[in-house]
Amino acid sequence: MTGRLVGNYRLVRRIGEGGMGAVYEAVHQQLPRRVAIKLLGAEFASEPEILERFFNEARAVNIVQHPDIVSISELGQLADGTAYLVMELLQGEPLSARMQRMNRLPPGDAVRLARQIALALAAAHARGIVHRDLKPDNVMIVADPDSPGGERAKLLDFGIAKLAEEHQGARQVKTRSGVVLGTPVYMSPEQCRGAAEVDHKADVYSLGVMLYQMLAGQPPFVAEGEGELVAMHIYEEPTPVREHVPIVPEALSSLVQQMLEKDRTQRPTMAEVAARLGELAASLSGAQPVSPLVPRPGLSPSLQMAPVLPPPEPRSRPLWLVPLAMLLAAGIVAAVVGSLWQARSSRSAPVATASSPQPQRIRWTVLTEPPGADIVRVADGKVLSRTPFHEVRLAAPGSLAVVLRREGFAPKPIELDLSANVLVREVLEPLEQPAPSSTPEPRRPPRMRSRFRPRTQAAVAAPSAPAVAAPSPPPRVEPPAHQVILPEVQDFEQVAGTREP
């Protein structure tokens, strides 16, 4: 791709690459002008919705026209379908690289950079444009001697920005409900839920995450998987940044906490954020406003000259001040000697002072497959919660024994450490159902009763005949299951109706 001609520019080198294209440094064919050209691959440019979002970036940037937003001068499509944007070439350092290099930024630097980003976004919001993908990778820090601190933050990549209808092209791009746009670490709760009606308060939340990370060295929510991270954005309250870095002013920590509110109606607007960051920047720097007569690079020679004032005339001092000064000096020396003697005598009995440590917070996360398992405490059988479970609590010694129970699945005992972060993922095993018998037991037919009662004959023994014992009845043999059992009938002919009684 290097050496290819794009319009009047020739590509020199690749300076970045993404999932759908790349960014190249290019030089004009006739003018000594260097630019950055962003290319969208032909396979993606053939999709009308993707192509429209790509060109929306140029529309958004030129609608706002803010010094803290990268400028885009041209757009077009090549013969093979590749779409391109001609952009301002920035020489600087991405905010993500600076955060990785320094881990934590000083509060004054973090406030200064965040205020510049907030000013750019406030201008975009005033024109009905929402960025929706705010993250450190999309902020470039460039040198600017006219800006506070000698550098300026430039906002990039409005590729998935949401534009008001009057600013969109012929083909309007609508975000479908349930479609998630953004980077999970910096997405707002409403973006995590896939809400189609995402407004400017989503950018406020994302800038709050970035400011939190600049101050604390880590974002407010850290997880191994995107699903767990999304759940934290929706349900979990962030730990105040002052608990990570106590030197952060209370007013700044409070502002970050308000920007991270779950309810977007409770967050400040971006203009309010920029105003409060400006007040904090003045209080943190303590610098007085710069006089316009102070020499600054790039100004005309007439403005480089500061007025020369005559030196102040020396004033005579009264003679009575000399002995007074000597008395004061003697008193100061005596006080210093006395304090040193007192400190030496108190060494034999030092006083132990223990500073109370800051309470440590830990995070518990318990996930099960399938979800919906009860978390039951073993000690008393109390149901504590149900999976998926997320909780931030104060650290304590020991552990907690619980059992994961769900109907139809085998219980799973686990131990939760009370002194450290816990992440549990368990797959519950279904209970085995007894297999049905392959040979069912045969059913015996019901026993039938005869409505005929046998007639018994009374045995009359002769007076002279000796008593004879009655023979024992033969053993009863059970008939097969298919036969019908009838009672014995002594007079069968009478039963059958062949003989009269």
N, C-alpha and C positions, 0 to 999 in steps of 0.2 A: 504493500500500500504506500510505502514511502516513495516519494518522487511523483506520485499521481497528481494530476492537475484537477483542482476543484474550483470551477469558476476562474477567477484571475489569480488564484493562489496555488502554490505548489507545496505539497506536504513534505515536511522536513524530518520530523521524528514523532514517535508516539509518546504522549505524556500521560495517558490514562486509558483504562479499558473497563467496560462494564458488561452486563449480561446481554445487551442488545446493540452495542456499538463501541466506539472508541473515540478518544480526543487526541488530535494531532496538533503539533506546532506547524504553522505554515507561513510562507513569505509571499508577498505580492510580487507579481511578475515585473511590473514597471516601477513601483514605488518601494522605498526602503521601509516597508511596514510589515511587522510580524503580528500574527493573530493566532487564535486557537480555533480549530474547526472541529465541531462535534458531528460525527457521522452516525447515522442509523442504518443498519444493514438492510439490504434489499428484501431479504426474507421477512423482516418485520415491517418495513415500509409498505409492503403490499397489503397489510392489514389496515383498513381505514381508521379504526379507532386508535391504534397505536400511532399512526402517522399524525392524526389530529392532536393527540397529546404532545407529541414531539414538537409540533409547530406552536402549540399553546405556550410553550416555554418562552419563545420569542415574543409572542403577543403580551404575555404577562410582564416581562422585563421592560418592554418599551412603553407599556401603559403606565408603569410606576415611575421609571426614570429617576432612580435614587442613587446617590454616590456610593452607598453601601451595598448595591446590587450590581453584579457583573452585567456589562452591556453586551447586547447582541445587535449586530449591524445588518446582517443579511441572512436569508434562508432560501432554500431551493431544493431541487431534485435533479440528479444526474440521469444520463440516458439509461443506465441499468436499473434505475429505480431507487438508488441510494439517496437518502435525504440528508441534508447537512444544514448546520447553523454556523455562521461566522461570528466568533465571540472575541471579547477583549482577552488578550493574553496576560495572565497574572503571574508575576514572579514573587513567590512568597512561600509560606508554610501553612499547610492545612491545620485547622484547629485540632483535629484528631492526633496529628503528629506531635504538636506541642503538648497536649495533655499526656500523651504516652511518654514523652521525654521528661516532663517535669512532674508527672503524677498529680500533684496539687499546685494550682496556681495561687499566688498571693491574692487575698480578697480584693485589693485595689485593681489588679489586672483583670480578674474575673468579672468584676462589676463593669469595668471600662469596655471590655469586649462584648459582654452581654447587652450593655446599653446600645452599642452601635447596631447589633443585630436587631434589638427591639425597635429601634428607630426605623430600620428598613422594613420590618414586618408591619409596623404601624402604618407606614405609607401604603403598603400593599393592601392591608385590610381596609383602609379608607377608600380604595378603589374596587372593593369587592373581590379581592384575590386572597385565597388561603393557600399556603405553601404545602402543607400536609406531609412533608418528608424532611422535617428539620432535624439535622444531626451534625456532629462535628465534621464529618467528611464533606459536608456541603457548605463549609465556611472556610475561606482562604484569608490568611492574615498577610497583608502586604505592607511595605514601607510607605509611610506618608508623613513627611515632616510637619505638615499643617494640622495633623490630628493629635489629640492628647496621647501621650506616650510614644509618639513618632510612628505609629502604625494604625492601620485601619482594617476592620473585618469586612470582607466581601461575601455576600450571600450568593450561593450558586444553586443550580438545578431546580427549576420550577417545572420539571417534567410532568409531575402528577398534581400540579397545582389545580385548585378549583377556581374557575373564573366565573364571574357573573355572566348572565346570559347575553347582556349587551356587548360583552367583550369577546365572546366566542366566535369561531368561524362559521362557515356555512353549515358544517356538520357539527352539531352540539354533542358533546360527550357527557353522558350521564353515568354516575357511579351507581351500580346496582346495589340494592340492599343485601347485606351479607358478604360483600366483597371487601377484603381487608387491604388497605393501601397504607404503606409506610414501613418503617423499620421497627421491629417489636420493642427494642430497648427504649425507644423514645416515643412510642405511640401513646396517645391519650386513651382513657377508658372507653370513650365512645368509638374511637377507631378500632379498638380491640373487639368491640361487639359487632363491628361491621356495619355501623349505622351509616346510611346513605346521606343523611342531613348533618354532615360534619361542618361546623362553622369555625370562625377565627379563634375561638377559645381552645381548639385543639393545638394550634401553634403556641399558645401561652403555656400549655402543659408541657409540650416538647421542649421549649426554651427553659422551663423550670427544671426538667431532667438534666439538660446540658449544664445549667448553672450549678446544680447540685453536684454533678460530676467534676466540674472545674474546681469546686471548693473542697470536696471530700476525697477526691481521687478515685471515686467509684460512683456508678449511678445508684439511685435509691433502691432499685430492685435488681438482684442478681440471681439467676437461675440457670440450670443446665439445659433445659429445653424451652422451646418457644411457648408451648402450651402452659407450662407453669408460670412463665414470665407474663403471659397475657392475663392469667388468673390473678397475679399479684397486682397488676395495674388496675384491675376491676375491683378487687375486694380488699386489698391490704393497705393499711396506712403507712406512709414512709416514716422512717426514723428521722427526727429533726437533725439538720446538718450540724448543728452546734454540738451534738453528742459525739460526732466524729472529730470535729475540729473546734475546740472551745474558743479559739481566737476569732471566729466568725462573729461579727456584731449581731446582736439580738434582732435588730431591725431587718438585717439582710436575711437571717434565718427565717424570720416570720414571713417575709415576702416570698421566699422559695416555697415555704409550706402552703401559702395561699395559692401559688401558681400550680401546685400539685393537688388541688382539691378534686375529689372524684366527681362532684356535682359541678358541671361547667358553669352554671349560673353563679356559683360562689367564687369563681376566679376573676381576677381583675382583667381589664382590657389591656391590649398591648401598649396603647398610649399611656395608660396609668403605670404599667410596668416600666416604661422608658422614663417617665417623670420621676418615679421613686428611685430608680437606679441612678439618675442624675444627681439627686440629693445625696445618695449614699456615696457616690464618687467624689463629690465635693467634701464630704465629711472625712472620707478615708485619706484623700490626698492632702487636705489642709492647705492647698496652694491658693494664692491670691490670683485674681484674673490678670492675664498677661497684658501689659500696656501695648497699645498699637505702635509705640515708638521704639520698642525693643527690636534690635536687628533680627530679622528672620530670613532664611534663604528664599530666594525667588522674588523678593520685594524690590521695587525701584530704588535707585540710590537716594532719592529724596526722602524716602522713608527709613533709610538705614541710619540717619543721624539722630541721635538723642540729644535733647537740650543739655548744654553744659552749665551747671549752676556753680556759682562761686563758693569756695569752702567757707564754713561758718567761722566767724571770728571767735577767738578764745576769750572766755569770760574769766574775770578775776574771782578768786575764791576768798571768802572771809577768813581772817586769822584764827577765829575761835573754833573753826572746824578741825584744826590739826590736833589739839589735845582730845577733842571728842572722838576723833578717829582712833587715837592711841588707846583710849579707854575701851572702846568697842573691841579693838584687836586683842587687848589683854583679856577681856571677858570671854571671847571666843576661844582663846588658847586654854583658859582655865576650864571651860566646859568640855573641850576635847580631851584634856588630861583626865578629868573626872570620869568621863564615860569610858575611857580606856581602862582606868583602874577598876571601875565597877565590872567591866566585862572580864578582866583578869581574875577578879575574886569570885565571879560566878561560874568559872570553868569547873570548879570542883563539884558543883551540883547542876549539871546540865538538865534542861527541861526538854523532855521528849515530846515533839509535836508530830502527830500523825495526821496527814491529810486524808480526808475521806475520799476513797476512789470513786470515780464515776460508775454508776451501776451499768453493768454490761447487759446488753439486750441480745437475745438469741432468736432464731427463726425456726419454727417447726413446720414441716410440710409432709403430709401423709397422703399418698395416692394409692388407689387400689384399682384393679381390673377384674371384674366390673366395678364401677363406682357405687356409692350408696351403702357402704359398710359402716356399721356402728362401731365407734371407738369406745370400748367398755373398760373401765378401770378395774383391775383384778382385785384390789383391796376391798372394795365395797360393792362391786357390780354396777356402779353408776355409769350411765351412758354420757360420755363427755362431749362427743360431737359425731359427725358423719363425714365420710370421705366424699370429695376431695377436701382436705383440711389444711388451712394455713393460719398460723398464729405467730405473733411477735410477743415475747414475754421476757421478764427479767431472769437472768441466769441464777441458778441455785445448785448446791451440791446434790449428788445422788442421781437416781434415775427413776422413771415411772414405768411400771409394768401394766400393759394394756393388752386387750384382745380385740382383734378385728372380727366382727360377726356379721354375717349376711345370710338370710334365709336361703337354703338350698346349697350352701357352701360350707366347707370345713372351717372352723374357727382358726385364726392365725395369731398366736401370741408374739408380741414384739416388746422391745425395751426402748423408751424414749429418754435420751440423755438430757438431764436438766441443766447442764453446764455448757452445752455447745449446740451449734446448729445441727438440725436433724432433717434429713431427706430420706423418706421411706417410700419405696415402690414395691408393692406386693401383688402377685397374681393369685387370686383365691382359687382353690381347687374345689370343683363341684363334688357334692356327696354322691356316692355310688348307690343307685337304686337297685333293690333286689330283682334278679332276673325271674320272669314268670316261668312256671313249670311247663315242659314240653308235652307231658302226658297227663291230661287232666284226670282227676279221680272220677270213676264212673258213678253215676247217680243211681241209687237203688230206687225201684218203683215203690210207691206207697202200698202199705199192707191193706188188703181188702177184707172187709168184714162181711160175713154171711148173715143174712137176715133170718136164716133157719137155725134154730136152737136144737141140739141133739136131745133125744129122749133117752133118759137113763132108766134102767130097770133095777129095782131094788133086789138085791141078792138075799134070799131067805134061806138060812141054813137049816137043815133037818136036825131035829132034836137029838137023834141018835148018832148023827154023823160027826166025826171028829172035826175039829177046826183045822182048816187048811189055810196056810198063809198065801195071800194073793201074790201072784208073780210080779216081779218088778218090771216096770215099763221099759221097753227098749230105749236106748239112747237116741236123743233127737238129732236128726241129721239136717243141717241147714241146706235148703234147696238153692239151686243157682239163682242168680239175680233176676233172670227173665221169667221165672215161674211165679205163679200166684198161689198163695197159701190159703187153703180153706180149712175150716175146723172139721174134725172127724164127725161122721154121721153114722150112727149105729143102724138105723133103719133106712137104708138107701132107697128101697122101693117106695116107702111112704113119702120120702122127700121128692122122689121123681114123679109121684102121682100115679104109680102103677098098682098100688094096693091101698085099699081103704083100711082105716084103723079099726 
